[in-house]
Amino acid sequence: QVQLVESGGGLVQAGGSLTLSCAASGLTFLIYAMGWFRQAPGKEREFVAAITWSAGRTAFSDSVKGRFTISRDNAKNTVYLQMNSLKPEDTAVYYCAAQRANLLSSRVAMYDYWGQGTQVTVSS
């Protein structure tokens, strides 16, 4: 009965900002590490960022480090991805994922639950 629902995607110009949200239900949110991944047509799903249950540790892909921020609000069962200085290369469907092992990981197979995705399009 676990559901992860992303929101906040849309169209933005290069250099702009966008914040994605992922609301979780059906799980004890605070004990799960949460991650963000993205996938463009014809490409594999790739890691973007992750955060442990306590928010004490975070990880980012090299392509977004310094531009994106991941955070979570355990009281609201929600994880966020703040995206700044967006580039056309950031265009993709963005997915949030939950991992019960609470380990920072960039591997798709390490995550147990996935949302349906939200489209982010960055224009030149």
N, C-alpha and C positions, 0 to 999 in steps of 0.2 A: 504493500500500500504506500510505498515511498513515492513521493512526487517532488521533482525539482522543476520550478517554473521560472524561466528567464524573462526579463523584460528590459526595456530601455534602448533597444537597438533602433537603428534608423539611418538616415542619410546625413552626412556631415562633410563639410569641406576640409581639405587638407589643412593641417595646422590647428584644427578645432578640437573640441573635447566632447566626451560622451561618457556617461556613467551607466553601467549595466548592473542589474540587480538579479539575484536568484533567491527565491523564497522556497524553503524546504518544509515538507510536511511528512508525517508518517515515520519519522525517525527521531532518535534523541540527538538533535542537531549538534549539541555542544561537544559530543565525543568524536565527531567525524572531522577529519581533515577535509578541506574543500579546495577544489581546483577549477581553473578556467582553461579551456582548450578552444581552438578554432580550426575551421576547415573550409578551404576554398575548393571550388569545383576542380576535379581531377587531381587533387592533392590529398595527402594523408592528414588525419587529424593531428594537430601539433599542440604541444604544451605552451601555455601562456604564463600562468602564475598559480601558486598554491599557498595555502595557509593552514597551520595546525589548529587544533581545537582551542587552544589557549591563546591563539594569536601571537604567541611568542616567537614563532619562526615563520618566515616567508621565503619564497623562491620565485624567481622570474627567469624567463627565457632571455637570452642575450639580445634578441631583437626588440624587446620591449622594456628592458631594464632602464630606469631613469625616466621613462615616460608613463608607465602604468603603475597603479597602486592597488593592491588587494587588501580588503578589510572585511571584518565580519561583526555582526551584532547578534550574539547568541540569544539575547532576550527577544529578538524579533525573528529568529531562525532565518537570517538573511545574510548572504555574502555579496560583496560589491566588487566591481572592477571599475576603477576610475581611469579613464584613458585620456591622456593629454598628447598634444603635438601629433595628432593622428596623420598617418601617411596612407596613400593609396594601397600600399602593400599590406595594410591592416585589414583590408576588406575581406570578410569571411563570415560564415555562420559561427557564432560564439556559443559554446556549451559550458554549463557548469556541471560539476561532478562531485560526488561524495565518496569518501574512502574511510571505511571503518577502522582500518589499522592505524590511522592517524600518523602516517608517514609522509613526509614531503616526497613527491615523486612526479616526474615528468612523463611517466609511462601510462598510456591509456589503459593497459590491462590491470593496473593496480587499483583502479577505481571501480566501485561497486554499483553506483547509481548515476544516471545521466538525465539531464533535462532535454527538452525538445529542440533547443537552440533558438537564437535570435539573430537576425541578419544585421550586420554592420557594413555599411557601404561608405567609403571615403572617396570623394571626388577630387580630381586634380585641380 
